[in-house]
Amino acid sequence: MFNFNYTNSVFRIAEILGIHDIEEKHVHVHGSLENSDIIFGVEDDAKVQSDHYFFKKSRNRNFGKSNIARHLEPETDLVLFGHSLGITDSSYFQRYIHLLGSVRHGTELKFYHFGDSGYHDLMAMIEKYTNNKLSHFKNNNKFTEIDTSK
């Protein structure tokens, strides 16, 4: 379980849902408040003034400890809750989404979003990562989107 939140709220939610033993399966991708190892910033290709390079995530000493990209292979099912696949996290998802849009994998994907704007933002990012092959992405995989606002 990859957690992009800086807090341990996922443990409280898991407890409420009756999910056990997630601590050994859990990774704080951007660090945590509890461990004082927060990773904040932008991707390497972001245009940043030279005196603001510290904003690049890769410059953070904690960056790379939880490289989820190595776990995301086309046959890896993914449940995404509360994440927009935004450009600031493209290094994690771009290759994975691109591969899923190019060849039939039958990968199970459940993407939770909030409302119409959340859906459209999510589709825009998938379309970007698949080089405008959103229909291939949806047809080549077991894709489900769930609107949590309803």
N, C-alpha and C positions, 0 to 999 in steps of 0.2 A: 504494500500500500504506500503510494507516494503522496505525501501531504505537502501542499504548497502554502499552507498556513503556518504562521510562526508560533502558534499556540498549540496546546494539547487538547483542544476541543474535540478532536476526532475520537479520543479515548472516551470522553463522556457520551458522545453520540453512539459509539459502538456498544457501550454498556447499556444504554437505553434500548438499543436494537437487539440486545442479547448476543452480540458478537464477541467472542473471546479470543485470547491469545494473539491479538494484533500487534503487540509490542515487538515481537520478534520479526514480524513481517512489515513493520512500519519504518518509513524513512522520511525525515524532514528535508525536502529537496532544497529549500532556501534557509536551512538552519532553524533554530528555535530560540525563543526568548529565554526559556529555561536553561539552555546550554550556552547562551551568550555567543552564538556563532551565526548570526543572521547574515544572509547574503542578499544584498539589495543592489539593484542597478539595471543596466541595459546590456544588450548583446554587443559583441565585438564590432559588428559592422555599423553600429549606430554612430551618427556624426556627433562627436563630442569635442569641445574645445580642449586643447592640450592641457590646460590647467585644471580640467575636470575629468581626466582619465580615471580617477578613482571611482567614477560612477559605473564603470564597466564591471559586470559581475565577475569576469575572468580575472580581474585584478585582486579580487578578494581572496585572502589566504584559505578560506574555507571552501572556495569553489572547486568542484570536481570530486569532492568526497562522496557525493550522492549522485553520480552521473547516471540518470535514469535512461538516457538514450541507449546505453548498452543493453538494457533489458527490453527495449521496444523493438522486437522483430515482427515481421508481418504475421506470423502465426500467434502472436501474443494478443489475447483478448484484452479489451480495455473498457473500464467503466470510468467515466469522467464526470465528476460532480463539482460544480462551482468553479470551473476553469474555462476561460474563453479561447484557449489555444493562442493567446495574444502574441504579438511580435516580440515582446520582451522575453518570452520563453520559447522562441522558435527553435533554438538549438536542441531542445528536448524532443520536439514533435515533428519538425519539418520533414526529415527523412522518412520517418515512420508513416506519416499521412501520405506522403508522395508515393511510397511503395504500395500502400493499400489502394491507391487510385489507379495504379498502372497494370496490375495483374490480379486475377481472381484468386483471393486467398480464403474467402469464407470466414474471415475473422469476425468475432462477435464484438460489436461496439455499442455501448450504451452511453449516450451523451445527455446529461441532465443540464437544463438551462432554465432561465427565468424569463417567461414572457416572449412576446414576438421579437422584441429588440435583441434579446439574448440569443434567440434562434437565428436571426439574420446575421448577427455578428459571428456566431459560430460557423454558419455556412460560408460566410465571406472568407474566414480564415482557412477552412478546408479547401475552398475553391482556389485560394492563393497557393497553398501548399501542394495541391495536385496539378498546378498549372492549368487551371480552368477545366478540370475533368471531374467535376463534382458528381455527375451522373455515373461515371465509371466507379468512383469511390463508393457510392451508394449501392450500385448494382453488384459490385464485386465482393461485398461484405454483408454481414448480417447487421445492418445499421438500424439503430433505434434511437430516436430523440424523445426525451421526456420533458414536458413543460411543468416545472414545479410550482408555477403560479396558479395552477388550476386545482 
